[in-house]
Amino acid sequence: PDGTRIVSGSADKTIRVWNLKTGKEERVFVGHTDQVTSVAVTPDGTRIVSGSQEKTVRIWNLETGKEERVFVGHTDQVTSVAVTPDGTRIVSGSADRTIRVWHLDTGKEERSLAGHTDQVTS
């Protein structure tokens, strides 16, 4: 949130945090078993949310680098992730044509929205 760092996800299955001022990599997050397709940062800047072709959404602690939670429910690759402005929920879109809403702290799936006739991309 302070604009000094960015987060990227890659086909190499990693998430990386970069310092914008120095251009240097600050941290690498490892744990996904397939390509990372989407990343987002919580509004308070403490966590990273990532989606992957392995059909999962993961939560990472930005400072420690530790994985905090894995959300399982999609039946095809996760193509997009977002965090609600209040930081309490995660929204994920998938090639399974659903949008799922998860509670960030409990990991509980609160809702699954269906209606798209092709994969959800954003």
VENFEN-V285059 format. One record per backbone hydrogen bond with DSSP energy under -1.0 kcal/mol. CO is the residue of the C=O (numbers start at 1). NH is the residue of the N-H. E is the energy in kcal/mol with one decimal. If there is no record, write none. Layout:
CO&NH&E + CO&NH&E
//
This chain:
4&20&-2.8 + 6&18&-2.8 + 8&16&-2.6 + 10&13&-1.5 + 10&36&-2.6 + 14&10&-1.7 + 15&29&-3.2 + 16&8&-2.5 + 17&26&-3.4 + 17&27&-1.2 + 18&6&-1.9 + 19&23&-2.4 + 24&19&-2.9 + 27&17&-2.3 + 29&15&-1.7 + 35&53&-2.6 + 38&51&-2.6 + 40&49&-3.1 + 42&45&-2.3 + 46&62&-2.6 + 47&42&-2.3 + 48&60&-2.6 + 49&40&-2.2 + 50&58&-2.6 + 51&37&-2.1 + 51&38&-1.3 + 52&55&-1.5 + 52&78&-2.7 + 56&52&-1.6 + 57&71&-3.7 + 58&50&-2.4 + 59&68&-3.3 + 59&69&-1.2 + 60&48&-2.2 + 61&65&-2.4 + 66&61&-2.9 + 69&59&-2.4 + 71&57&-1.7 + 77&95&-2.7 + 80&93&-2.4 + 82&91&-2.6 + 84&87&-2.4 + 88&104&-2.7 + 89&84&-2.5 + 90&102&-2.9 + 91&82&-1.9 + 92&100&-2.7 + 93&79&-2.2 + 93&80&-1.5 + 94&97&-1.5 + 94&120&-2.8 + 98&94&-1.4 + 99&113&-3.5 + 100&92&-2.6 + 101&110&-3.1 + 101&111&-1.4 + 102&90&-2.5 + 103&107&-2.4 + 108&103&-2.6 + 111&101&-2.7 + 113&99&-2.2
//
